[in-house]
Amino acid sequence: AREEFIPVLYFNMRSLRATLVDTNVGDRWEKEWSDNYDECTILSPGSPGPLILRFKEDGRCDLVDPSQKSNGKTLVVSPDHPLQPVVEAINYGIICLLSAIREGVKISSSSNGRNASKSPSRIQEVKQRGNDKLAEMLDSGLLTEKEYRAIKSRLRDSKLVE
């Protein structure tokens, strides 16, 4: 009888959101999270009013202005808003991580007894892509050096990276 396993992954989206917002918004802005961590109200010193980072089901966020409404709904700020690069950086970090998780699950399920002869090179390829993504997140400022080393250490301990 062949052995099969089911990968179990615990992932804390709240922690990721908070880390990405803190890293990209900075300390000068006041931040207040909703109970479900699906919205973060941010207020800059001297700004006319707060803005909201609203996270969607797919993980990404939009920047909305609660003072701007249409049909009772708050409006997403214009693409040329000065905080739009911050939103793009947060979304990029979330997309990178979710993509890496999907890829890992795909490899795990494909190597679950069916493609055992092909899986070692495929796993090496994914490990390298994971290393590259982490380095890219470090270079783009999504991770601090300390966070990068901590993640690499945890992955090395679990033998997911070389």
N, C-alpha and C positions, 0 to 999 in steps of 0.2 A: 504494500500500500504506500502510495507516495504521500509525503507530508505537504500539507498546504497551510498557509497562514493568511491571516487578514491583518493588514496594517491598520493600526489605530493611531490617529493623530489628534493631539490636543493643541489647539491654536488659540491664542488670546488676541482677538481683533481689537479689543479695547486698548490693550497695552501697545499694540502696533500703532494705532491711531494717535494715542497720547504721545508716544515717542516721536512720531513723525511731525506732529503739530509743534511740540516743544522744540524740536531740532530746527524746523523750518520757519516758524513764526518768531521764535526768540523770546528773550526774557522781558523785553520792554513792553510787550503787549500783555494786557490782562486777559486771562483765559478762564472760562467757566463752562464746564461740561454738563450736558443733560444727564439725567439718571441712567439712560440706556447707552450713553456715549455715542449717540448717533448725531449729535450736534455739539459744536463748540462755539460759544459766543466769544468773540475777540474784540478788544477795545484798545486802541492805540492812544497814548497820551496826546491830548490836543485834537483828537479826531472828533468830527461832528456827531458820531453815533456808532453803535456797535455794528459789526458784521457777523455773519454766522457761517461757519463751515458745516455744511449739511452732508452727512455721509449716506450714500444710497445702498441698496441691497447688494449690489455687485462689489461694494467695498470702496469705490471711488467717492470723491466729494465734490460739491459745488460750493462756490462762495455766493451767499445771498445777502441782500440788504433788507433788513426787516422794515425799513422806512419806505421802501419802494414796493407797492402792491398793485396787482392787477387781478380783478375778479376775486378778491379776497386772498390771493396767494402771493407770498413774497417772491420777488423777482431775482433771478441770477444776475450778478453784476456783469458789466460789459467785459468782453475779452481783453480790452486794453487797460483794465483796472491794475494799479500798481501791485496788488497782491496776487494777481493771476499766476505769476511764476511760482509763488509759494504753493498754490493749489496744484499746479502741474507737478511740482516736486513731490508733494504728498501722494498724488495719484500714481506717479511713476513708482514710488517705493512700494505702494500697495500692489500694483500690477506685477512688479518684479517678484515679490514674495508669493503671491497667489499663483503665478505662473510656475515658480519653482516647486511649489507644493503639488500642483496638478501633474507636473512632469515626474516627480518622485512617485506619486500614486500610480501613474501610468506604468512606470518601470517596474514597480513592485508587483502590480497585477499581471504584467506581461511575463515576468520571470517566475511566476508562481507555478513552476513545473512544466510550462509549455515551451518556453524559449531558453532553456537553461544553457544551451551551448552558445547562444548569441549574447546572453545578458552581461557577461563580464566586460566586454568592450563597450557595450551600451552604457553600462553603469559608469565606466571610466569617463565616457564622453559627457554624461550628465554631471559627474563630479567636477569636471573641468569647467563646464558651463556655470555650475553653481559658484565655483571659485571666481570665475570671471564676473558674474553678477555681483557678488559681494564686493569685489574690488571696484567695480563700477559705482556701486552705492557709496563706497568710501570716498572715491574720487569726486563724486558729485555732491558730497556733503550730507547725504541722507543718513550716513552712519558716522559716528565719531571714531577715532582710532581705538578708543577703549571698547566701544560696542563691537567694532569689527573684530578685535582680538578675542573678545568674549565669545562671539558667535563661532569664530573659527575653532576656538578651543573646545567648545561644546560639540561641534560637528566632528572634530578630530577624535574626541572621546567616544563618540558613537560610530566612528569609522565611516562617516559619510563624506569626508574629504581626506585628501592625502596630506 
